[in-house]
Amino acid sequence: MLVNIEFLSNEPIENTISSMYYKYDKVVFFCLQKELQNLGKSTQEFLIKYCNVKHVPIVYLKDEGMDESGIVAFYTAIRKVIEDEKEAGNDVVIDITGGNEMILVAFGMLAKEFKLPVHLYDFTKKQFIEFATDDNDLNPYKAPVQNIVPTIDMMLEMYGCCIDYNQSGISQYDYNDSFAEDIRNVFEIEKKYRKLWNTFTHLARTNFIPNKNNDVEVSQKQICTALSDKEFVRRGLTQGILNKILKEMNKKGIITLSSLTQYYMFSYKNSNIPKLLGKEGNILEQYVLVEERAGLKQGMSGVMIDWDGHISTPSDDVSNEIDVISLDGYTMTFISCKCGRLDANGARNALYELDTVANRFGGKYVRKKLALLDEIGETHLNRAKEMGIEIKYY
């Protein structure tokens, strides 16, 4: 039996990453904080469910501080477990990912005494690093590799939440081979008419409703009546600008335009297009998602996250919608997309909401990004930098 010994960190990914990559029969955690019992339980369940680990005991120890007596007590407790495993004929390895100073001292001493392989995962370098127990001794980390590739669902479950697929807009698109090209073409038009794009999508959603063959036929009178509404007038969407947008969509093959005279008659290229126009912000979200999924990264948009990981009635659940989540290896990126101009309050709220949700559900290694069409002020750029949020203009 191969036994991995490590410290139970308050960061979930630090507790699971070694067992996702290497195949262990048993993982023994040592923990100094009683308040981590819930995390310990969820870690046990995760390793058994996803990582093929058969036994995951957790040894809770009294934290006696960083002085010599505290280190000796910690060292003695771990030494007893190692001795028992060795006497049972088991191979023992040590993972020090996420360990503090006392953990590193104790594990280092034991690794040298018992000549045990030691490693940790470096999240910056995205690789496991093996350590020598003295100047001339590097014990190879001989655990068999299973390299379980986590999904976004697995990563969120690790952090105690889950995706509410009943409320999320994840599956509404047909992600075929031409989808990325369609997104890029529509996004080029959106950028050109960025100040009017939300107004245009509102008009399209309420008037250019396709039949089952994706064909649209609407009288010019109906469109002119809609455009005479004071909100459309205030925002500056005229019939002339509308016609220009439709002609550009036709030129890029997004629609096939037949008439702009007595009737607005055209066909959408596919069922994705009217869905993309069905909500302000869809195009930017999908464009960002296409970018994130490049290089074989996983990605989802319109993700509704249930805070406690147990789906119940909407009135009882606490949830947040994340515009885009991507996963590159073991690192999640949470992205908020804003296609309209943000005032001071809007920019501040966007930053704090993204920071709160990403830190809660993505942990300390999460990447945070705010995708914008319009610039925000220097004050908010500086605040974003302090919060570790990347600002990207499109």
N, C-alpha and C positions, 0 to 999 in steps of 0.2 A: 504493500500500500504506500502511495506517495502522499505525504502530509505537508501542507504549506502552513507556516506560522506567520501571523502578521498582527498588526495593531489595528483596532477598530477606530477609524478616523470619523470625524463628523462630516466628511465630504464623501458621499456615496460612491462616486466613481473610483476613488482611491481604494475602496474596499473590494471592488469587483473586477477591476481591470486585469489583474494578474490571472484570475480564474477564468476570464473570458479568453485569454490568449493561451494559457497553459492548462493542461488536463491534470487536475488533482482528484484524488479519492476523498481527501478530507482536508478541511481548512479550519484551523484553530485561531480564533481571534482573542486578543487580550484587550480589555477595556478598562479605563480608569474613571469613566464618567457614568454613573447610574442613569443619568437623564438620556443616555443614548440607547436605552433598552428597546425603544420602538424602532430605532434605526437598525439595531442589531437583529431584531426579528425580521424586518423587511429584507435585510441583507441575506439572512439565512434562506428565506423563501426564494429570493432571486437566484442565488447560487445553485440551489437544488433544482429550480424550475428551468433555468436557461443554461447553466454551466456544467451540468452532469456531475456535480459534487454530491457525494452520498451522505457525508456527515459534516455539520458546521457547528461545533460547540463554541460557546463564547464564555470566556473566563473573566468575570468582573472582579477587579482588584481595587483595594483602597488606595487612593492617591495620597502618598505620603511625602509629596514634594520632590524638589530637584536636588536635595542634599544627598550626602553619601548613604544615609540609612534608607532613603526612599529608593535610590537606584539599586541598593543591595536587595531590598524586599521585592522589587519588580524583577530583578535578575533571578532571584531564587525561585520565584513562582514559575517563570518561563523555563528555567533549567529543569525543574521537576517534570514538566510536560514533555520536554525534549527527551529526557532520560526514559520516561515511560514509553514514548513512541519508539525509541531505539531498542528498548528491551523487547518490544512486541515485534521487532524485525522490520519496522517501517523505515523508509527513506524520508528524510526531513529536509525541507528547503525553507528559506526565509525571504519574505517580501517586506521591504521597509518603506514602501510608497506611502507618503503622507505622515511618516513618523516624526515626533518631536525630538528634542535633544536627548531626553532620558531614554526614549525608545531606541534611538540610534546607538547610544552607549551600551545599553544592555544587550541588544541584539548583536552588536559588533563583538562584544566579549564572548558571547555564546557561540557565534559563528566561528571564531578563532579556536575556541576550546574543542568544539565538536567537529571542526572542519566542514562546516555546512555551506552550501551555495547561497549567496545573497544577491538580491537584485532590487531595483526600483524602476518605476516607469517615469520617464522624463517627459512631461506634457509639452514642453517647449520644443524639444527635439523629436517628439513623437516616436520614441523608441525605448526599449528596455535596456538598462545599463547594469552590467554585472560588476561586482566588487571583489577585490582581493582581500583576504583576511589578514595578510601581512605582506611585506615587500616582495616575497617570492612565491606567494601561494594564491592562485586564482582557481577556485573550485568551480568547474563548469556547471552552469545551470542546466541540468539534464532532463528537466520535466518535458514530457511530450507536448508538442504544440497542437492545439485544436483550433485556435484563431477564430473564435465565434465573432462574427461581425454584428454589432448591435444595430437594431432598427431605431427609428425615432420613438416608436411606441415603447420599446424596451428601455430606452434612456429616460423617458418621462416616468415610466413605472418605477424606475430606480429612485427617482426623486419624489415618489409618493403621490403622483398625480396620474391622469390618463386623458386620452383624447375622447371627447364626447362626439362620436360620429353621427349621432342623431341631429346635432346642431351645427356641425362643421360643414363647410362648403368644399371639402377636399375632393369629392368624387364627381363633381358636376361636369368636368371637362373630359373629352376624349383625347388623351395625350398620344396622338398619332405622330407619324414622322414629320408632318408638315406644320405641327402646332407651333414649334419654336419660330419658324419662319413667319407664320401668320402674326404671332405676337410682336415680333420685331417690326413688321410692316405697319401694324396698327399703332405701335408705340411711336414710330416716326411721325405719324400724323398727329398723335396726341401732343407730342412736344411742340409741333408747329402751332397748334391751336390750344396750348396749355391753359390759357386764361378762360377759354370757353368750353373746354372739354367736358367738365362735369355737367354743364348746362346741356351740351349736345347729347351726352349719354342719357340724361333725364328725358329729353325729347324722344330719343330713339326707343327707350324702354317703354314709354307710355303711348307711342304712336306707330313706330315701325315694328309691329308685332307680326312675325312670320307665320305662315301655315306649316303644315307638316312637311312640306317640300322646301322649306326655308325661303319661300317667295313672299314678297311684301307688295301690297297694292293699297295705297292710301291717297285719297283725293287731295289736291292742292289746297282746296278750301279748308279741309281739316287741319292741315299743317299751318296755313296762314292764321287760322283761328288760334291754334296753340301758341304760335310765335307772338301773337298780340297780347298774350297774358303779361301782366305788368312785371312779373319776375323775369321772364325771358327778355322783355324790353330793357329792364334795368341792367341785366347782365350783358346785353349787347349782341345776342345771337339773332342775326337777321336771316332772311330767306337766302340772300346772296351768299352769306358765309356758309350756311347749311349746304347749299348746292356745291360750293367749293370743296367742302369736306367729303361729300358723297362722290364727287368726281375723282378726288384723290384716292379714295377707297376703291373705286372702280379701276383706276390706273394700276393699283398694286394688287388687283385680283381678289380683294377682300369681299367685294360685291360685284355682281354683274348688272350694270345699270341699263335699264330699258327706256325710262322716261322721267323727265323732270317738269313736264308741262301741266296738263290737266290732272294727271295722276303721278304720284311718286311710285314708280314701279322698278323693283330690282330684286335680285336673289342673293342671299348670303352664301358665301362660299361653302360653308358647312354649319352645323348646329352649334359649334363652339362660338362663332362670332356674335350672335345675339345674346348668348350667355355672358360673354365678355363685356358687352355694352349694357348689361342688365344692372350694373351697380357701379357707382362712382368709385374709382380706385382699383377696379379689377385689372385694368391693363397694366398699370404700374406693378401691382402685386405679381402678376403672371410673368412680366418681363424680368423682375428681380428673381423670381423662382427659376426661370430658364437659365439665368446667369449662375445661380447657386448650384443648379443640377449639372452644370458643365463639369467635366472631369470625373464623372461617375459618382458625384456626391448625391446623397439622398436629400429630398426636399418635399415639403408640403406647403400649401397656402390655405388661408382661411381656417386655421386650426383652433377649435374651441377646446380649451383645457379645463378639465374639472379638477378643482383644487385638492379634494381629498381622495381622488382615485376611485370613488364609488358613485356610479351614475344613478341618480334618483330623479325625482320630478324637478323641472327647471326652477320652480319656486323655492325648492329646498337646497339647491346646489349653488355653490359659489364658483363662478367660471370666468375666464378671460379669453378673448379671441386674439390670437397672434397672426399677423398678416402672413408671415413666412417663417418657417423653421427649416433649417438645413442641418445635415449631419455629415461631418468629414472625419471618418475614423471614430474617435471617441469624443470629439468636440462638437457641441451644438452651437448654432448661430441663430439668435432670435432677431427678427427684422420687423420693424414697424415702417409702413409705407404711407407717406402723406403726399397726395397729389395736388392739394390746394395750398394757397399761401397761408402761413401760420403767423398769427400775431404773437405778442410776447407771452400771453397766457397759454396759447395753443402750443407754442414751442416748449415752454416749461413743462406743461402737462404731458406732452409726448415723451420728453426725456425721462421724467420720473416714472411714468407708467411702464415704459420699456425697461428701465433699470430694475424696478421692483419685480416685475413678472419674470424677467430673464434670470435674475439672481435667485429667485425662489425656485424656479423649475429647471434651471440650467447649471446651477452650482458656480463654484469659483473659477472654473475654466471656460465658462460660456463666453462666446463672442456676441457683442451687441452692435446692431447697425440701424441707423435711421436713414431711410431712403427718401429723398426729397426731389421735387421738381423745382421748387423756388428756394432761394437762399434764406437763411435765418441770421439773426444778428450776432455780433461778435461775442456778446455776453453769453449767449446760449451755446455758441461754439466752444467757448472756454469751459463752460459747465459740462458739456458733453465729454470733453477731453478728460476732465477730472473724474467723470463717472465711467470712463473706459468705453464710451460709445463712439463708434465710427460714424461720421457723417458722410454720406455719399450723395452727390447731386447727379441727376440724370437729365 
